[in-house]
């Protein structure tokens, strides 16, 4: 098995979810053995990274993550995954500066959407993820359109992520608010599925579909590809 490197901390709740999901994947189908993969997690300072992004200092944000991926690469891991969507804004630059392969959550999610036959998907996540366009760039290669919420709903989602969900606070009223936004996007923008484009969102939106359309759990999709690559 290949050794896994994870860039975590963006945020911590999702990092824990990744670790558990990877381990659980190796429990499936085994005969009670303890053959789990070797794994190293570099947990970065979320406020440090997000601070760079908020100030528009993308070079500093990229350099900060490159420092982390290079530190992991020196430990002998075979590949790296970023356990968050927003840092994929800088994925290409980070990969170019990193000595080991990286698995993209965006590419993995696009392949899943294509397999489901989706042509127009909604995207919810941090405001950086929704507004930046890096999802559209990848999904367009697969012939899939990306739609984002209106500006008020973008603000609502972003505020709830950073004031509650990233802190492990899951309120029923927030869940209902997010589900309402998905319904609005279905009726007004004709989306056929919704991408949970923040790896904390599957912790509050746990159902496989909402308003009759599939919800794409980017954590689960990414973990599946991490496990498959690890076993090659």
C-alpha positions as CSV (number, residue, x, y, z in Angstrom):
1,X,0.0,0.0,0.0
2,X,1.1,3.6,-0.7
3,X,1.7,5.9,2.3
4,X,-0.9,8.7,2.5
5,X,-0.2,12.4,3.2
6,X,-3.1,14.7,4.2
7,X,-3.0,18.4,4.5
8,X,-5.6,19.0,7.3
9,X,-6.8,21.7,9.6
10,X,-8.9,23.4,6.9
11,X,-10.9,22.8,9.1
12,X,-10.2,20.3,11.8
13,X,-13.7,18.8,11.8
14,X,-13.3,17.7,8.2
15,X,-9.8,16.4,8.9
16,X,-11.2,14.0,11.5
17,X,-13.9,13.0,9.1
18,X,-11.3,12.2,6.4
19,X,-9.2,10.1,8.8
20,X,-12.1,8.1,10.0
21,X,-13.6,7.6,6.5
22,X,-10.2,6.3,5.2
23,X,-9.8,3.9,8.1
24,X,-13.5,2.7,7.8
25,X,-12.9,2.0,4.1
26,X,-10.1,-0.4,5.0
27,X,-12.3,-2.2,7.5
28,X,-14.8,-3.0,4.8
29,X,-14.4,-6.6,3.5
30,X,-11.4,-7.4,5.7
31,X,-11.4,-10.4,8.1
32,X,-10.7,-8.6,11.3
33,X,-7.1,-7.9,10.5
34,X,-5.4,-4.6,11.3
35,X,-4.0,-3.8,7.8
36,X,-4.6,-0.1,7.7
37,X,-2.5,2.3,5.6
38,X,0.3,4.4,6.9
39,X,-0.8,8.0,7.0
40,X,0.7,11.4,7.9
41,X,-1.4,14.5,8.6
42,X,0.0,18.0,8.4
43,X,-2.6,20.2,10.1
44,X,-2.1,23.8,9.1
45,X,-3.4,26.9,10.9
46,X,-6.8,27.6,9.3
47,X,-6.9,31.3,10.4
48,X,-3.4,31.8,9.0
49,X,-4.4,30.4,5.6
50,X,-7.9,32.0,5.4
51,X,-6.4,35.3,6.5
52,X,-4.1,35.3,3.4
53,X,-7.1,34.4,1.2
54,X,-9.3,37.1,2.7
55,X,-6.7,39.8,2.1
56,X,-6.3,38.6,-1.5
57,X,-2.7,37.6,-0.9
58,X,-2.9,34.4,-3.0
59,X,0.9,34.0,-3.3
60,X,1.3,33.9,0.5
61,X,-1.6,31.4,0.8
62,X,0.0,29.2,-1.9
63,X,3.4,29.4,-0.4
64,X,2.0,28.5,3.0
65,X,0.5,25.3,1.6
66,X,3.5,24.5,-0.5
67,X,5.6,24.6,2.7
68,X,3.2,22.0,4.2
69,X,3.2,19.7,1.2
70,X,6.9,19.8,0.9
71,X,7.3,19.0,4.6
72,X,5.0,15.9,4.0
73,X,6.9,14.9,0.9
74,X,10.1,14.7,2.9
75,X,8.6,12.1,5.2
76,X,8.4,9.4,2.5
77,X,4.7,9.6,1.8
78,X,3.7,8.5,-1.8
79,X,0.9,11.1,-2.5
80,X,-1.0,14.0,-0.9
81,X,-4.6,15.1,-0.7
82,X,-5.9,18.5,0.5
83,X,-8.8,17.8,2.9
84,X,-10.7,20.9,1.9
85,X,-12.1,22.5,-1.2
86,X,-11.0,26.1,-0.9
87,X,-7.2,25.4,-1.1
88,X,-7.9,23.8,-4.5
89,X,-8.0,27.3,-5.8
90,X,-4.2,27.0,-5.8
91,X,-4.1,23.2,-6.7
92,X,-2.1,23.5,-9.9
93,X,0.6,25.8,-8.4
94,X,0.9,23.6,-5.3
95,X,1.2,20.4,-7.5
96,X,3.9,22.0,-9.6
97,X,6.0,22.8,-6.5
98,X,5.4,19.4,-4.8
99,X,7.6,16.3,-5.5
100,X,4.8,13.7,-5.1
101,X,1.4,13.4,-6.8
102,X,-1.7,15.1,-5.5
103,X,-5.3,13.9,-5.8
104,X,-7.7,16.7,-6.6
105,X,-11.1,16.8,-4.9
106,X,-12.5,18.8,-7.8
107,X,-11.5,16.3,-10.4
108,X,-12.8,13.4,-8.3
109,X,-16.2,15.2,-7.9
110,X,-16.4,16.0,-11.6
111,X,-15.8,12.4,-12.5
112,X,-18.6,11.4,-10.1
113,X,-21.0,14.0,-11.5
114,X,-20.2,12.8,-15.0
115,X,-20.9,9.2,-13.9
116,X,-24.3,10.3,-12.6
117,X,-25.1,11.9,-15.9
118,X,-25.4,15.4,-14.5
119,X,-25.3,18.4,-16.8
120,X,-25.9,21.3,-14.5
121,X,-24.9,21.2,-10.8
122,X,-25.2,23.7,-8.0
123,X,-22.2,24.5,-5.9
124,X,-22.3,25.5,-2.2
125,X,-19.2,26.1,0.0
126,X,-17.2,29.0,1.2
127,X,-17.6,32.3,-0.7
128,X,-14.0,31.8,-2.0
129,X,-15.0,28.4,-3.5
130,X,-18.3,29.6,-4.9
131,X,-17.0,32.8,-6.5
132,X,-13.5,31.8,-7.7
133,X,-14.4,29.7,-10.7
134,X,-12.0,26.8,-10.2
135,X,-14.9,24.3,-10.0
136,X,-16.2,25.6,-13.3
137,X,-12.8,25.3,-15.0
138,X,-12.6,21.6,-14.2
139,X,-16.3,20.7,-14.6
140,X,-16.5,22.4,-18.0
141,X,-13.9,19.9,-19.3
142,X,-16.5,17.2,-18.4
143,X,-19.3,19.1,-20.1
144,X,-21.0,20.1,-16.9
145,X,-22.2,23.5,-15.9
146,X,-21.8,25.0,-12.4
147,X,-24.4,27.3,-10.9
148,X,-23.8,29.2,-7.6
149,X,-26.4,30.8,-5.3
150,X,-27.4,34.5,-5.3
151,X,-25.3,36.9,-3.4
152,X,-27.4,36.9,-0.2
153,X,-27.4,33.1,-0.1
154,X,-23.6,33.1,-0.7
155,X,-23.2,35.4,2.4
156,X,-25.6,33.2,4.4
157,X,-23.7,30.0,3.6
158,X,-20.3,31.5,4.2
159,X,-21.3,33.1,7.5
160,X,-22.8,29.8,8.8
161,X,-19.7,27.9,7.8
162,X,-17.2,30.1,9.6
163,X,-19.4,31.0,12.7
164,X,-20.9,27.5,13.3
165,X,-20.1,24.5,11.1
166,X,-16.3,24.9,11.0
167,X,-16.4,25.0,14.8
168,X,-18.4,21.8,15.0
169,X,-21.7,23.6,15.7
170,X,-24.6,22.0,13.8
171,X,-28.0,23.8,14.3
172,X,-31.2,22.4,12.8
173,X,-32.2,25.9,11.7
174,X,-29.0,26.2,9.7
175,X,-29.6,22.8,8.2
176,X,-33.0,23.9,7.1
177,X,-31.7,27.1,5.7
178,X,-29.1,25.3,3.6
179,X,-31.7,22.8,2.3
180,X,-34.0,25.8,1.4
181,X,-31.2,27.3,-0.7
182,X,-30.7,24.0,-2.5
183,X,-34.5,23.9,-3.3
184,X,-34.3,27.5,-4.6
185,X,-31.4,26.6,-6.9
186,X,-33.3,23.7,-8.2
187,X,-36.4,25.7,-9.0
188,X,-34.8,28.8,-10.3
189,X,-31.5,27.6,-11.8
190,X,-32.6,24.0,-12.9
191,X,-29.7,22.3,-11.1
192,X,-29.7,18.5,-11.3
193,X,-27.5,17.9,-8.3
194,X,-25.7,19.9,-5.6
195,X,-22.0,19.8,-4.8
196,X,-21.3,20.1,-1.1
197,X,-18.2,22.1,-1.9
198,X,-16.9,22.4,1.6
199,X,-15.7,19.3,3.4
200,X,-17.6,20.4,6.6
201,X,-21.0,20.5,4.8
202,X,-21.5,16.7,4.7
203,X,-21.3,16.9,8.5
204,X,-24.6,18.9,8.6
205,X,-26.1,17.8,5.2
206,X,-26.0,14.1,5.7
207,X,-28.6,12.8,3.2
208,X,-27.8,11.5,-0.2
209,X,-30.3,13.8,-1.9
210,X,-32.3,17.0,-1.2
211,X,-35.4,18.1,-3.1
212,X,-35.2,15.0,-5.2
213,X,-31.6,15.7,-6.6
214,X,-28.4,14.1,-5.5
215,X,-26.0,15.8,-3.1
216,X,-22.4,15.2,-3.9
217,X,-20.4,14.6,-0.7
218,X,-17.0,15.8,-1.8
219,X,-15.4,14.2,1.3
220,X,-16.7,10.7,0.5
221,X,-15.9,11.1,-3.2
222,X,-12.4,12.2,-2.5
223,X,-11.8,9.5,0.2
224,X,-12.9,6.8,-2.3
225,X,-10.2,7.9,-4.8
226,X,-7.6,8.2,-2.0
227,X,-8.3,4.7,-0.9
228,X,-8.2,3.3,-4.5
229,X,-4.9,5.1,-5.2
230,X,-3.5,3.9,-1.9
231,X,-4.2,0.3,-2.8
232,X,-2.7,0.4,-6.3
